[in-house]
């Protein structure tokens, strides 16, 4: 249980978690007068279940998870997006494993490529979109669910899977070990992830929420001044980094748009992703307006 003034925050380690980890590492939360308990989880499913169970007051999660939880319980709100540059969202890349078999291993001949994703998350959404860039779809691959990002990268490098959808810094770590990029496109995924809070009685006080966000921005600023801090905080949580990766210019602010919500809803309701780069919501997106209003007001 949290104390009366403690925010319980759930997050996965990775590139987007760096501002929060840096804020904790540098004492920014304490300086802003907010007590925060960060809990690092290995996968989105674990984080989402804990949020639903009331174990987190705040969670860093992607828009797919946000909408899934919203459909289970309306008791949540989006505070703000955590972006990695002006107007940019998160980037996933579809990577192929090393051409040569791993040391001591043998090359596997498979009739269909084995693709590692994190099912029911933004990685799943991105996999649909990135496969589409290659004129391929789910029917042509064998999909395996590996929630843990580090484990997914190791499976790709080690030859257990042929392809994987990975964020940073796991993607750069794999590239340094002989993997190659098959497809990448920032425009195919909605912005995020979002910092979300519980609603109702579990919602943090406005002053506490504002202090928390200010400390997160302090963490982002500290990383901008000292990029090595990003590697330090990720390494401390068991995430491999590589010299190919450097922290992006984090920007904490803004909110998902109605078009973002509509695109994810369309993907969730079909066997293929919604069209990328839509000019705006249509009359078919009326539910997206309602959901967007409930989440961000």
Secondary structure, DSSP 8 states (H G I E B T S, - for coil): ---TTEEEEEEE-SGGGHHHHHHHHTTHHHHTT-EEEEEEESSHHHHHHHHHTT--SEEEE-HHHHHHHHHH---EEEEEEEESSTT-----EEEE--SS--TT------SSEEEEE-TTSHHHHHHHHHHHHTT--GGGEEEEE---HHHHHHHHHTTS-SEEEE-TTHHHHHHTTT-EEEEE-GGGS-S--EEEEE-GGGS--HHHHHHHHHHHHHHHHHHHH-THHHHHHHHHTT----TT------EE-----HHHHHHHHHHHTSSS---TT-SS--GGGHHHHHHHHHHH-
